[in-house]
């Protein structure tokens, strides 16, 4: 325990105590926007169909344009990209509130929703990229890099819990417009604060660098199709994780409504998120011999085993118990997936890769929500929960059949342009009992083969 606390202290020493707080508050609008837009449009228009369309276009905008913003951050640095995205997102969110209150039709509201989603500043993926760059610049060991992923994953989980909870509370005591107005204010203030934080210099982008770095960037462009296969497998696994999130939301809502206590749905889901966040934070205590491949398999296997009881749950307290325990598998999977992405992707493309991973999660959740809601209507909550079991089984299959590198070929972390001395590159490895494959190089080829 003492060692884990010391490791997290080293992480905070890298980022400073303010950055995690600012990045957490800047993440909340992402968790608030989709749920808030659905509640707002449903209440102002009286149409659940219109609300679903607007919420869907918001998600689609984030899925499609998230990787684009990540690529821009890789090239031009996080500061200008986040500043621009936060400004556009705040204005678009405010416009969505004004349009809904003003009685705009579904089509213009959907268009505004798409702009809102497309301009989400992606604080979660970018914060991971920045913190990892800080760790590599300081030549931190793998325990610190792992703790970075655990901390960022926990901040994500807590924001996923508190964001919708804040929306529900605001809708209960006032109006959904208050929640979305608050989201606009949060992204304007804390998105800007995140962009202007001094640590943004460590992710200054690749444009304007020396000839060698420009050449490396050109090679990266030419080899864009040669990403390691594990990257695509991880994105698929995250999409399946998102599907489990969406299915659980639909199934929990259906069962709580069936039991006559619809207000319990949010509390049940929040309990799952709290447990998930706590387990994610504790993941930093795992020793290095538990490699990423083993963690990936363990997390997806646990998700499958723990989701099966959902099929047989038909009362409230067993639902609390099953869903809460299931949450223990979620954060480890997310943290491991992002850590795998960071391990095999070149630093010059890391923000884009992290954004792509986050977009995969959102896409899976959106599709599952659309499908599982109908299944819950036709076959009851068990019909929705069956999709969660199937998604967990597919995720475990991916984890079992995908090669995972056992060590990183450490590339240079981003350093400010004026800094002339880069960190020493060094190889790191994990013990042989992890069962992981040899390391991959920057082109996705297995080193030593």
C-alpha positions in Angstrom: 0.0 0.0 0.0 2.8 2.4 0.9 4.5 1.7 -2.4 1.4 2.4 -4.3 0.8 5.7 -2.5 4.4 6.7 -3.3 3.9 5.8 -6.9 0.9 8.0 -7.2 2.8 10.8 -5.5 5.4 10.5 -8.2 2.6 10.8 -10.8 1.3 14.0 -9.1 4.9 15.3 -8.9 5.0 15.0 -12.7 1.7 16.6 -13.5 1.4 19.0 -10.5 -1.6 18.8 -8.2 -3.7 21.2 -10.3 -3.7 19.3 -13.6 -5.7 16.2 -12.5 -8.4 18.5 -10.9 -8.6 20.7 -14.0 -8.7 17.8 -16.4 -11.4 16.1 -14.3 -13.7 19.2 -14.3 -13.0 19.6 -18.0 -14.1 15.9 -18.6 -17.5 16.4 -16.9 -19.2 18.1 -19.9 -18.5 15.1 -22.1 -20.3 12.9 -19.6 -23.1 15.4 -19.3 -23.8 16.4 -22.9 -25.4 13.2 -24.4 -27.7 12.4 -21.4 -28.5 16.1 -21.0 -29.4 16.6 -24.6 -31.7 13.7 -24.6 -33.5 14.9 -21.4 -33.7 18.5 -22.7 -35.1 17.6 -26.1 -37.5 15.1 -24.6 -38.9 17.6 -22.2 -39.1 20.6 -24.6 -40.5 18.7 -27.6 -42.4 15.9 -25.9 -40.9 13.4 -28.3 -38.6 10.6 -27.3 -37.8 9.9 -30.9 -36.6 13.5 -31.5 -34.5 13.2 -28.3 -33.0 10.0 -29.5 -32.1 11.5 -32.9 -30.4 14.5 -31.3 -28.5 12.4 -28.8 -27.5 10.1 -31.6 -26.1 12.8 -33.8 -24.2 14.2 -30.9 -22.6 10.8 -30.3 -21.9 10.4 -34.1 -20.2 13.7 -34.2 -17.8 12.7 -31.4 -17.1 9.3 -33.0 -16.3 10.7 -36.4 -14.4 13.8 -35.5 -12.7 12.6 -32.3 -9.8 11.0 -34.1 -9.5 14.1 -36.3 -9.0 16.3 -33.3 -6.5 13.8 -31.9 -4.5 14.0 -35.1 -4.6 17.8 -35.1 -3.3 17.7 -31.5 -0.4 15.4 -32.5 0.6 17.7 -35.3 -0.1 21.2 -33.8 0.0 20.5 -30.1 -2.8 20.2 -27.6 -3.0 23.9 -26.6 -4.4 25.4 -29.8 -6.6 22.4 -30.6 -8.2 22.3 -27.1 -8.6 26.0 -27.0 -10.5 26.0 -30.3 -12.5 22.9 -29.6 -13.5 24.1 -26.1 -14.7 27.5 -27.5 -16.7 25.8 -30.3 -18.2 23.2 -28.0 -19.3 25.8 -25.4 -21.0 27.9 -28.1 -22.6 24.8 -29.7 -23.9 23.5 -26.3 -25.4 26.9 -25.5 -27.0 27.0 -29.0 -28.5 23.6 -28.4 -30.1 24.8 -25.1 -31.4 28.0 -26.8 -32.7 26.0 -29.8 -34.5 23.5 -27.7 -36.1 26.1 -25.5 -37.0 28.1 -28.5 -38.8 25.2 -30.1 -36.5 24.5 -33.0 -37.4 21.5 -35.1 -35.7 18.1 -34.9 -33.4 18.6 -38.0 -31.8 21.9 -36.9 -31.4 20.5 -33.3 -29.8 17.4 -34.7 -27.4 19.6 -36.7 -26.4 21.5 -33.6 -26.0 18.3 -31.7 -23.6 17.0 -34.4 -21.5 20.1 -34.1 -21.6 19.8 -30.3 -20.3 16.2 -30.5 -17.7 17.0 -33.2 -16.2 19.7 -31.0 -15.9 17.7 -27.8 -12.3 18.6 -26.6 -11.4 15.0 -25.8 -9.8 15.9 -22.5 -9.6 12.2 -21.3 -7.5 10.9 -24.2 -5.4 14.0 -24.4 -4.8 14.0 -20.7 -3.5 10.4 -20.9 -1.2 11.4 -23.8 0.1 14.4 -21.9 0.7 12.6 -18.6 2.5 9.7 -20.4 4.7 12.2 -22.2 5.6 13.8 -18.9 6.5 10.3 -17.5 8.6 9.4 -20.4 10.4 12.8 -20.5 11.3 12.2 -16.8 12.5 8.7 -17.7 10.0 7.2 -15.2 9.8 3.5 -14.8 6.9 1.4 -15.9 5.2 1.4 -12.5 4.8 5.2 -12.8 3.5 4.9 -16.4 1.0 2.2 -15.2 -0.1 4.5 -12.3 -0.7 7.3 -14.9 -3.1 5.0 -16.8 -4.8 3.9 -13.5 -5.3 7.5 -12.4 -6.6 8.7 -15.7 -8.9 5.7 -15.9 -10.2 6.5 -12.5 -10.9 10.1 -13.4 -12.8 8.9 -16.5 -14.9 6.6 -14.4 -15.7 9.2 -11.8 -16.7 11.7 -14.5 -18.9 9.0 -16.1 -20.7 8.6 -12.8 -20.9 12.3 -11.7 -21.7 13.7 -15.1 -25.1 12.0 -15.6 -25.8 12.3 -11.9 -25.4 16.1 -12.1 -27.7 16.2 -15.1 -30.3 14.2 -13.3 -30.1 16.4 -10.2 -30.3 19.6 -12.2 -33.3 18.2 -14.2 -35.0 17.2 -10.9 -34.6 20.5 -9.0 -34.7 22.9 -12.0 -34.6 22.0 -15.8 -32.3 20.0 -18.1 -31.4 23.3 -19.7 -29.6 24.2 -16.5 -27.5 21.0 -16.7 -26.4 21.7 -20.3 -25.8 25.3 -19.5 -23.5 24.2 -16.7 -21.8 21.9 -19.2 -21.1 24.8 -21.5 -19.7 26.8 -18.7 -17.5 24.0 -17.5 -16.0 23.3 -20.9 -15.4 27.0 -21.5 -13.6 27.5 -18.2 -11.8 24.3 -17.5 -11.2 23.3 -21.1 -9.4 26.6 -21.5 -7.6 26.1 -18.2 -6.4 22.6 -19.3 -5.2 24.0 -22.6 -3.3 26.8 -20.9 -1.7 24.7 -18.2 2.1 24.8 -18.4 2.4 21.1 -19.0 0.8 21.6 -22.5 4.4 22.4 -23.6 5.3 18.7 -23.4 2.8 18.0 -26.2 3.8 20.7 -28.5 3.1 18.7 -31.7 5.3 17.7 -34.6 4.9 20.6 -36.9 7.7 23.1 -37.0 10.3 20.6 -35.7 13.7 19.8 -37.1 14.4 17.9 -40.3 14.8 14.6 -38.6 11.5 14.8 -36.9 9.8 16.0 -40.0 11.2 13.0 -41.8 9.9 10.7 -39.1 6.5 12.3 -39.4 6.6 11.7 -43.2 7.3 8.1 -42.6 4.5 7.9 -40.2 2.1 9.2 -42.8 3.4 6.7 -45.4 2.9 3.9 -43.0 -0.5 4.8 -41.6 -2.0 1.5 -42.7 0.7 -0.5 -40.9 -0.6 -0.1 -37.3 0.1 -3.2 -35.2 -2.8 -5.6 -35.2 -3.2 -5.3 -31.5 -4.3 -1.6 -31.9 -7.3 -2.7 -34.0 -8.1 -5.5 -31.6 -8.0 -3.1 -28.6 -10.4 -0.7 -30.4 -12.7 -3.6 -31.1 -12.5 -4.6 -27.4 -13.3 -1.0 -26.3 -16.3 -0.9 -28.7 -17.6 -4.1 -27.0 -16.9 -2.5 -23.6 -19.0 0.5 -24.7 -21.7 -1.9 -25.8 -21.7 -3.4 -22.3 -22.1 0.2 -20.9 -25.0 0.9 -23.2 -26.7 -2.4 -22.6 -26.4 -2.1 -18.9 -28.0 1.4 -19.0 -30.9 0.1 -21.0 -31.3 -3.1 -19.0 -31.1 -1.4 -15.6 -33.6 1.3 -16.7 -36.0 -1.4 -18.0 -35.8 -3.6 -14.9 -36.2 -0.7 -12.5 -39.2 0.6 -14.4 -40.7 -2.9 -14.5 -40.3 -3.0 -10.7 -42.0 0.4 -10.3 -38.9 2.2 -9.1 -37.5 4.0 -12.2 -35.6 6.5 -10.0 -33.3 3.7 -8.8 -31.8 3.2 -12.3 -29.3 6.1 -11.9 -28.3 5.0 -8.4 -27.7 1.4 -9.5 -25.6 2.6 -12.4 -23.7 5.0 -10.2 -22.9 2.2 -7.7 -21.3 0.3 -10.5 -19.2 3.3 -11.5 -18.0 3.9 -8.0 -16.8 0.3 -7.6 -15.2 0.4 -11.0 -13.3 3.6 -10.2 -12.1 2.2 -6.9 -10.8 -1.0 -8.5 -9.2 1.1 -11.3 -7.2 3.1 -8.7 -6.1 0.0 -6.9 -4.9 -1.5 -10.2 -1.7 0.6 -9.7 -0.7 -1.8 -6.9 -0.4 -4.8 -9.3 3.3 -5.8 -9.7 4.9 -5.7 -13.1 4.8 -9.5 -13.5 1.1 -9.2 -14.2 1.6 -8.1 -17.8 -0.9 -6.3 -20.0 -1.9 -9.4 -21.9 -2.7 -11.2 -18.7 -4.6 -8.2 -17.4 -6.6 -7.9 -20.6 -7.6 -11.6 -20.5 -8.4 -11.4 -16.8 -10.5 -8.3 -17.1 -12.5 -9.6 -20.1 -12.9 -13.0 -18.5 -14.2 -11.4 -15.3 -16.6 -9.3 -17.3 -18.0 -12.4 -19.0 -18.4 -14.4 -15.7 -19.8 -11.5 -13.8 -22.3 -10.5 -16.5 -24.0 -13.9 -16.7 -26.0 -13.4 -13.5 -27.7 -10.4 -15.1 -29.7 -12.9 -17.2 -31.3 -14.2 -14.0 -31.8 -11.0 -12.0 -35.4 -9.8 -11.6 -35.5 -7.9 -8.3 -33.9 -4.7 -7.1 -31.4 -5.8 -4.4 -29.9 -8.6 -6.5 -29.6 -6.1 -9.3 -27.6 -3.8 -7.0 -25.4 -6.7 -6.0 -24.8 -8.1 -9.5 -24.2 -4.7 -11.2 -21.9 -3.4 -8.5 -19.7 -6.5 -8.6 -19.7 -6.3 -12.4 -18.3 -2.8 -12.2 -15.1 -4.3 -10.8 -14.2 -5.7 -14.3 -14.8 -2.5 -16.2 -12.0 -0.1 -15.1 -9.3 -2.7 -15.4 -10.3 -3.4 -19.0 -10.4 0.3 -19.9 -7.1 1.0 -18.2 -5.4 -2.0 -19.8 -6.8 -1.1 -23.3 -5.4 2.4 -23.2 -2.1 1.2 -21.8 -1.8 -1.3 -24.7 -2.5 1.5 -27.1 0.2 3.7 -25.5 2.7 0.8 -25.6 2.6 0.1 -29.3 1.7 3.4 -30.9 4.4 5.9 -31.9 4.4 9.1 -29.7 3.8 11.2 -32.8 0.4 9.5 -33.3 -0.5 8.9 -29.7 -3.2 11.5 -29.2 -5.0 10.4 -32.4 -4.8 6.7 -31.2 -6.1 7.6 -27.8 -8.9 9.6 -29.4 -9.7 6.7 -31.7 -9.9 4.4 -28.8 -12.2 6.7 -26.9 -14.4 7.1 -30.0 -14.7 3.3 -30.3 -16.0 3.2 -26.7 -18.6 5.9 -27.5 -19.6 4.2 -30.8 -20.2 0.8 -29.1 -22.3 2.4 -26.4 -24.4 4.4 -28.8 -25.2 1.4 -31.1 -25.9 -0.9 -28.1 -28.3 1.7 -26.6 -30.3 1.8 -29.8 -30.5 -2.0 -30.1 -30.9 -3.0 -26.5 -33.7 -0.6 -25.9 -35.8 -2.3 -28.4 -34.8 -5.8 -27.1 -35.8 -4.7 -23.6 -39.2 -3.7 -25.0 -39.7 -7.1 -26.8 -38.1 -9.5 -24.4 -37.7 -7.7 -21.1 -34.5 -6.7 -19.3 -33.0 -10.2 -19.8 -33.1 -9.5 -23.6 -31.0 -6.4 -23.2 -28.6 -8.1 -20.7 -28.0 -11.0 -23.1 -26.3 -8.5 -25.4 -23.9 -7.6 -22.5 -23.0 -11.3 -22.1 -22.4 -11.7 -25.9 -20.2 -8.5 -26.0 -18.2 -9.8 -23.0 -17.7 -13.1 -24.7 -16.4 -11.4 -27.9 -14.1 -9.2 -25.9 -12.6 -12.2 -24.2 -12.1 -13.9 -27.6 -10.2 -10.9 -28.8 -8.0 -10.9 -25.7 -7.3 -14.6 -26.2 -6.3 -14.6 -29.9 -4.5 -11.3 -30.1 -0.7 -11.0 -29.9 0.5 -8.5 -27.3 4.0 -7.2 -27.1 5.9 -8.0 -23.9 7.9 -4.8 -24.0 7.8 -1.4 -25.5 10.3 -0.1 -28.0 10.5 3.2 -26.2 10.2 6.1 -28.6 11.0 9.7 -27.6 8.3 11.4 -25.7 7.3 14.9 -26.8 9.6 17.5 -25.5 9.3 21.3 -25.9 10.8 22.5 -29.2 13.4 24.7 -27.4 14.7 21.7 -25.4 17.8 20.2 -27.1 18.4 17.2 -24.9 15.9 14.4 -25.2 15.3 11.6 -22.7 17.5 8.5 -23.0 15.8 5.8 -24.9 15.7 2.6 -23.0 14.1 -0.9 -23.4 11.8 -2.2 -20.7 10.5 -5.7 -20.4 8.2 -7.9 -18.3 8.9 -11.2 -16.9 8.3 -14.3 -19.0 5.4 -15.6 -17.0 3.1 -13.0 -18.5 2.8 -15.1 -21.7 3.2 -12.0 -23.8 4.7 -11.8 -27.3 8.0 -10.1 -28.2 8.0 -6.4 -28.6 6.8 -4.6 -31.7 8.7 -1.8 -33.3 7.3 1.4 -34.6 6.1 -0.2 -37.9 4.1 -2.9 -36.1 6.7 -5.6 -36.9 7.8 -8.0 -34.1 11.3 -7.1 -33.0 13.8 -9.9 -33.3 11.8 -11.8 -36.0 
